[in-house]
Amino acid sequence: MTKSFLAYPTGVAGSALLLLRMSVAAALIIGVCLYYDDWVEFAAVLTGALLVMGLFTRLIAGVCAVVSITVAFKISGTLGIWVGLHGLSAIVLSMLGAGGYSIDGQLFGRHVITFRRPG
């Protein structure tokens, strides 16, 4: 049986992963900025920026999932549910990866290696 899923898909799937990265980053930043302040906000913005760019996406999405779910329990109410659901989206993103439209896709994606004969 062949593997039919590309590690860093482009096209519609890559665009969907880009939108997912953006929504998880926005939820993280909004949730953290409403509850915390100062250096925690800076860390959330930096983490969100790394996630949108797609650098170390699986690791950063895992961190976002933990932070989002923790913030969701502290906020509670409707906003807490919203942030918690985006924490679940971060878990999905950490399982799927960045997609082709990311720095990870450029660094670790498919490469063509050509060999030339000497002489």
C-alpha atoms as one frame of an Amber mdcrd trajectory, in Angstrom:
protein
   0.000   0.000   0.000   1.402   3.385  -0.954   1.421   6.490   1.146  -0.911
   9.054  -0.413  -0.389  11.957   2.024   2.375  14.445   1.344   4.313  15.669
   4.361   4.117  19.283   3.184   1.074  19.590   0.911   0.491  22.637  -1.254
  -2.621  23.744  -3.089  -5.936  23.654  -1.241  -4.611  21.470   1.595  -1.594
  23.746   2.124  -3.853  26.806   2.126  -6.160  25.147   4.674  -3.187  24.426
   6.940  -2.070  28.061   6.606  -5.539  29.236   7.671  -5.513  26.758  10.560
  -2.121  28.067  11.703  -3.448  31.621  11.551  -6.608  30.847  13.531  -4.728
  28.957  16.255  -2.216  31.806  16.577  -4.985  34.424  16.749  -6.873  32.470
  19.416  -3.702  32.082  21.465  -2.871  35.781  21.283  -6.428  36.920  22.060
  -6.851  34.478  24.933  -3.519  35.294  26.549  -3.782  39.067  26.052  -7.202
  39.177  27.714  -6.019  37.398  30.836  -2.298  38.026  31.227  -0.060  41.032
  30.661   3.467  42.204  29.867   6.029  39.492  29.109   3.405  36.757  28.779
   1.722  38.783  26.026   5.090  39.199  24.302   5.688  35.435  24.492   2.222
  34.771  23.070   2.764  37.185  20.179   6.184  35.673  19.440   4.746  32.143
  19.573   1.852  33.178  17.339   4.232  34.753  14.835   6.347  31.588  14.702
   3.196  29.556  14.180   1.922  31.756  11.346   5.327  31.641   9.630   5.379
  27.880  10.105   8.693  27.498  11.916   8.897  24.384  14.138   5.146  24.063
  13.699   4.569  20.746  15.451   6.431  21.846  18.580   4.924  25.343  18.651
   1.401  23.992  18.047   1.868  21.612  20.979   2.891  24.534  23.178  -0.127
  26.507  21.911  -2.421  23.597  22.762  -1.164  23.401  26.340  -1.296  27.173
  26.844  -4.723  27.548  25.200  -6.314  24.810  27.259  -4.729  26.202  30.455
  -5.986  29.704  29.642  -9.432  28.300  28.804  -9.748  26.849  32.303  -8.665
  30.151  33.880 -10.953  32.335  31.758 -14.030  30.050  31.819 -17.342  31.157
  30.334 -18.024  31.507  26.630 -14.599  32.927  25.831 -12.968  30.077  27.726
 -14.857  27.540  25.639 -13.792  29.350  22.470 -10.116  29.396  23.474 -10.325
  25.744  24.571 -11.727  24.693  21.190  -8.855  26.450  19.495  -6.588  24.478
  21.815  -8.066  21.358  20.240  -7.352  22.867  16.828  -3.751  23.330  17.949
  -3.587  19.608  18.779  -4.846  18.823  15.270  -2.244  21.190  13.806   0.542
  19.520  15.776  -0.542  16.182  14.312  -0.812  17.411  10.710   2.230  19.658
  10.472   2.814  22.952   8.725   1.993  22.388   5.082   3.856  23.527   2.015
   3.333  27.252   2.618   5.615  27.466   5.636   9.249  27.778   6.609   9.183
  24.116   7.681   7.996  23.182   4.194  10.878  25.095   2.650  13.479  23.694
   5.035  12.362  20.084   5.285  10.140  19.582   2.221  10.903  17.670  -0.933
  14.199  18.483  -2.593  15.559  17.448  -5.965  19.117  16.179  -5.847  20.934
  15.821  -9.138  24.209  13.997  -9.574  26.639  14.915 -12.328  29.228  12.609
 -13.685  32.740  13.793 -13.073  34.669  14.873 -16.101
